């Protein structure tokens, strides 16, 4: 694990959702159980099309005055506009948070000590604490996201974005970007395994298909951690292949980042059959080999 570092997350947008009806509105739109979320708590969540395909995955934080979403900036404007179309007469306001609010990711060995020094305590996983106008949210015991004045970045050792992306990849957190919108049912990207899907809540767009996938055992693809050697970085949305499926793509790159030992680690959604054999190739059947390094237990049971 690298030493503690802070990565600039300014390529992520923050959206504030406020109003008397905000909780009820989001409960009817997102995959997670928004109504069960207490102030100061967070969860991974997603928004699907009517066909159950993920338009976005994001971090959702409940605040005393509403909700805060963090998602890739490249898809945020269209996301906000589309979500606003469903507000109708509800008392809900969706607004982008200005760039004057810094967003940083803090991780690495000793990160919790730096958090304690800055905020006076270390929040429990998926819990936020505040001090001097800055919010610290723990994703788990060693990864944190902070929002606040631009000066918060100076409190931590600066690092590049790649190690932060690698942290999310190793944690199995899929980040849907423009190239992968509507490519996956939540379970394909293991979103159910990180708490991003509730199967007990009421209806939301695509809920019937997501539930059918869960209970009828029809899921044929899952997400795994893979490694690709070489100097060329895999890109989200690129296809992967296996002998079992010939010239037909067997899967898709979700996210990728440089590995400290060389090459790239990637999250890849692929046919469970192909993942079981552990032999995948990037870009073509004869392309660079991909070594499957971590397979979710759910993939063998699906």
C-alpha positions in Angstrom: 0.0 0.0 0.0 1.4 3.5 -0.9 2.0 6.1 1.7 -0.9 8.4 2.5 -1.8 10.8 -0.2 -4.5 13.2 -1.3 -5.8 13.0 -4.9 -7.6 15.9 -6.7 -11.1 14.7 -7.5 -12.2 17.9 -9.3 -13.2 15.8 -12.3 -16.1 14.6 -10.1 -19.2 16.8 -9.8 -21.2 17.4 -6.7 -25.0 17.7 -7.0 -27.1 18.9 -4.1 -30.7 17.7 -3.9 -32.8 19.6 -1.4 -36.5 20.3 -0.7 -39.3 18.9 1.5 -39.8 16.0 -0.9 -36.2 15.2 -1.7 -36.0 11.9 0.3 -39.3 10.5 -1.1 -38.3 11.6 -4.6 -34.9 10.0 -4.6 -36.3 6.9 -3.0 -38.5 6.4 -6.1 -35.5 7.0 -8.5 -32.4 5.4 -7.1 -31.4 1.7 -6.6 -30.4 2.1 -2.9 -32.7 2.6 0.1 -32.6 6.3 0.4 -35.3 6.5 3.1 -33.2 4.3 5.4 -30.3 6.7 5.1 -29.8 8.8 8.3 -28.2 12.3 8.3 -24.4 12.0 8.2 -24.5 8.6 6.6 -23.7 7.6 3.0 -24.2 4.8 0.6 -23.3 3.8 -3.0 -26.3 4.2 -5.2 -27.2 4.1 -8.9 -29.8 5.3 -11.4 -31.2 3.0 -14.0 -33.1 3.2 -17.3 -36.5 1.6 -17.5 -34.6 -1.5 -18.9 -32.6 -1.8 -15.7 -29.3 -0.5 -17.1 -27.1 1.8 -15.1 -27.0 5.4 -16.2 -24.8 6.4 -13.3 -23.2 5.1 -10.1 -22.4 7.6 -7.4 -21.7 8.3 -3.8 -24.8 9.5 -2.0 -24.5 11.4 1.3 -27.5 12.4 3.5 -27.0 15.8 5.1 -29.3 17.7 7.5 -30.5 20.0 4.6 -30.8 17.3 1.9 -28.5 15.1 -0.1 -25.2 15.4 -1.8 -24.2 13.2 -4.8 -20.7 12.8 -6.2 -20.3 11.4 -9.8 -18.1 11.9 -12.8 -18.4 15.5 -14.1 -18.6 14.3 -17.7 -22.0 12.8 -17.1 -23.3 15.1 -14.3 -25.0 17.9 -16.4 -27.1 15.4 -18.4 -27.8 13.4 -15.3 -29.1 16.4 -13.4 -31.2 17.6 -16.4 -32.7 14.1 -16.9 -33.4 13.7 -13.2 -35.1 17.1 -13.0 -37.6 16.0 -15.7 -39.1 13.6 -13.1 -39.5 16.2 -10.3 -42.8 17.5 -11.7 -44.7 19.1 -8.8 -42.5 17.7 -6.1 -40.8 20.1 -3.8 -37.3 19.2 -5.0 -34.3 21.3 -6.1 -31.4 19.8 -8.0 -28.3 22.1 -8.2 -24.6 21.7 -9.0 -22.2 22.6 -6.2 -19.7 25.3 -7.3 -16.1 24.5 -8.1 -15.1 26.6 -5.1 -15.8 23.5 -3.0 -12.8 21.2 -3.2 -13.1 17.4 -3.6 -10.2 15.2 -2.6 -9.7 11.5 -2.1 -7.4 10.5 0.8 -6.0 7.0 1.1 -2.8 5.0 1.6 -0.9 3.8 4.6 -1.5 6.2 7.5 -4.4 7.9 6.0 -6.6 7.5 9.1 -3.9 9.2 11.2 -4.0 12.2 8.9 -7.8 12.3 9.1 -7.7 12.2 12.9 -5.2 15.1 12.9 -7.3 17.3 10.7 -10.8 16.4 11.9 -10.1 15.2 15.5 -11.6 11.8 14.8 -11.9 9.1 12.2 -15.4 8.5 10.9 -16.8 5.0 10.7 -17.2 3.5 7.3 -19.9 5.3 5.2 -20.2 8.0 7.9 -19.3 11.7 7.6 -17.9 14.2 10.1 -17.5 18.0 9.8 -15.1 20.5 11.2 -14.3 24.1 10.1 -16.6 23.9 7.1 -15.0 20.7 5.7 -16.6 17.3 5.5 -14.8 14.0 5.7 -16.6 10.9 4.6 -15.1 7.4 5.1 -15.7 4.9 2.3 -14.1 2.2 4.5 -11.4 2.0 7.1 -8.6 3.3 4.8 -10.3 5.4 2.1 -11.8 8.8 2.6 -13.4 11.6 0.6 -13.3 15.2 1.7 -15.3 18.2 0.6 -14.7 21.8 1.7 -12.6 24.9 1.2 -9.7 24.7 -1.3 -7.3 24.9 1.7 -8.1 21.4 2.8 -6.0 20.0 0.0 -2.9 21.6 1.6 -3.4 19.6 4.8 -2.4 16.4 3.0 0.5 15.0 0.9 -0.4 15.5 -2.7 -0.7 12.5 -5.0 -1.8 11.8 -8.6 -5.2 10.6 -9.5 -4.1 7.1 -10.6 -3.5 5.7 -7.1 -7.0 6.8 -6.0 -8.5 5.1 -9.1 -6.5 2.0 -8.2 -7.9 2.1 -4.6 -11.5 2.1 -6.0 -10.7 -0.7 -8.4 -9.2 -2.8 -5.7 -12.2 -2.1 -3.5 -14.5 -3.4 -6.3 -16.3 0.0 -6.8 -17.5 0.4 -10.4 -17.6 4.0 -11.7 -19.9 4.3 -14.7 -18.7 6.9 -17.2 -20.0 8.1 -20.5 -18.5 5.2 -22.4 -20.3 2.6 -20.2 -23.7 4.2 -19.6 -26.5 1.7 -20.0 -24.0 -1.1 -20.4 -24.7 -3.0 -17.2 -27.5 -4.2 -15.0 -26.4 -3.3 -11.4 -25.6 -7.0 -10.5 -23.3 -7.3 -13.6 -21.0 -4.6 -12.0 -21.3 -6.2 -8.6 -23.2 -3.2 -7.4 -25.3 -5.4 -5.2 -22.2 -6.6 -3.4 -21.1 -3.1 -2.3 -24.6 -2.1 -0.9 -25.7 -0.1 -4.0 -28.9 -2.0 -4.5 -31.8 -2.6 -2.1 -34.1 -5.5 -2.9 -36.6 -4.6 -0.2 -37.5 -1.1 -1.2 -40.3 0.0 -3.5 -40.3 0.7 -7.2 -37.7 2.7 -9.1 -36.9 2.8 -12.8 -35.8 -0.6 -13.9 -36.6 -2.2 -10.6 -38.6 -5.1 -12.1 -35.7 -6.1 -14.3 -33.2 -5.8 -11.5 -35.3 -7.9 -9.2 -36.0 -10.5 -11.9 -32.2 -10.8 -12.5 -31.7 -11.3 -8.8 -34.3 -13.9 -8.0 -34.6 -15.9 -11.3 -30.9 -16.7 -11.6 -30.6 -15.3 -15.1 -27.4 -13.3 -14.5 -24.7 -14.4 -16.9 -22.1 -11.7 -16.4 -20.2 -10.5 -13.3 -17.4 -8.1 -12.6 -13.9 -9.3 -11.7 -10.5 -7.7 -11.0 -8.0 -8.4 -13.8 -4.4 -7.4 -14.7 -3.1 -6.5 -18.2 0.6 -6.2 -18.9 2.1 -3.6 -21.2 2.2 0.2 -21.5 -1.1 0.9 -23.2 -3.9 1.9 -20.8 -7.2 0.1 -21.2 -10.2 2.4 -21.5 -13.7 2.1 -20.1 -16.1 0.6 -22.6 -13.5 -1.4 -24.6 -14.3 -5.0 -25.3 -12.7 -8.2 -24.0 -12.8 -11.6 -25.6 -12.5 -15.3 -24.7 -12.2 -18.5 -26.7 -15.7 -19.7 -25.5 -17.4 -16.8 -27.3 -15.0 -16.4 -30.3 -15.4 -13.2 -32.2 -18.3 -12.2 -30.0 -17.2 -9.9 -27.1 -17.3 -11.7 -23.8 -17.2 -8.5 -21.7 -16.3 -4.9 -21.2 -13.7 -2.8 -19.4 -15.3 -0.8 -16.6 -12.3 1.1 -15.1 -8.5 0.7 -15.2 -5.5 2.3 -13.5 -1.7 1.7 -13.5 -0.5 -1.1 -11.2 2.6 -0.3 -9.1 4.3 -3.4 -10.5 3.8 -2.4 -14.1 0.8 -2.9 -16.4 -2.7 -2.1 -15.4 -5.3 -3.4 -13.0 -8.9 -3.3 -14.3 -12.4 -4.0 -13.4 -14.0 -6.0 -16.2 -17.6 -7.2 -16.6 -17.5 -10.5 -18.4 -19.4 -13.7 -19.0 -19.2 -15.8 -15.8 -18.2 -18.8 -17.9 -15.2 -16.9 -19.3 -14.2 -15.6 -15.9 -14.3 -19.1 -14.5 -11.7 -20.2 -17.1 -9.6 -17.2 -16.3 -8.6 -16.6 -19.9 -9.6 -13.2 -21.3 -8.1 -11.0 -24.0 -8.3 -7.3 -24.4 -9.6 -5.7 -27.7 -9.6 -8.9 -29.7 -9.4 -12.7 -29.4 -5.6 -12.4 -30.2 -5.2 -9.3 -28.1 -3.2 -8.8 -24.8 -3.9 -11.5 -22.3 -5.8 -10.5 -19.1 -5.1 -12.3 -15.9 -8.2 -12.6 -13.7 -6.9 -11.9 -10.1 -10.1 -11.6 -8.1 -13.4 -13.2 -8.8 -16.4 -12.4 -6.6 -17.9 -15.4 -4.8 -21.3 -14.4 -6.2 -20.0 -15.1 -9.7 -19.6 -18.8 -9.0 -23.0 -19.0 -7.4 -25.0 -17.1 -10.0 
